[in-house]
């Protein structure tokens, strides 16, 4: 089950990386960026393309090596806890937000809960 969770993260980050890299204007607009100038485009591609691709690679390494599964879950817990905390605050501060933002928030929360559940039920 842990491997499946980690591979799900690989797929999600790889797809989002490709989507944001290949369609930066459309994806930026869909999540609420009004316009991207040169520096903004660079930053958007670095974070939404490059960082997400790096996360996909990291999750692939965690998933491929069973002795790294626990580390992958701890990494998920730390990452998604911070993301969900910031997401809750920003949804409250900047409401209303686009529907896609709510969908991403729900996915992030589900991934946090999944990591926590897998860690709690994992055999030592």
Residue pairs with C-beta under 8 A, 6 or more apart in sequence:
1 118
2 69
2 70
2 72
2 73
2 118
2 122
3 63
3 66
3 69
5 73
5 76
5 114
5 115
5 118
6 59
6 62
6 63
6 69
6 72
6 73
6 76
7 59
7 60
7 63
9 55
9 56
9 59
9 63
9 72
9 76
9 111
10 56
10 59
10 60
10 63
11 56
12 56
12 107
13 52
13 53
13 55
13 56
13 59
14 52
14 53
14 56
16 48
16 52
17 48
17 49
17 50
17 52
17 53
17 56
19 27
20 27
20 28
20 44
20 45
20 48
20 49
20 52
21 45
21 48
21 49
21 53
24 36
24 41
24 44
24 45
24 48
24 49
25 36
27 48
28 36
28 44
30 98
30 100
31 98
31 100
31 101
31 104
32 97
32 98
32 101
33 40
33 44
36 44
58 75
59 72
61 68
62 68
62 69
62 71
62 72
62 75
63 69
63 72
69 122
70 119
70 122
73 115
73 118
73 119
73 122
74 119
76 111
76 112
76 114
76 115
77 112
77 115
77 116
77 119
80 108
80 109
80 111
80 112
80 115
81 112
83 108
83 112
84 105
84 108
84 109
84 112
87 105
87 108
87 109
90 97
91 97
91 101
91 102
91 105
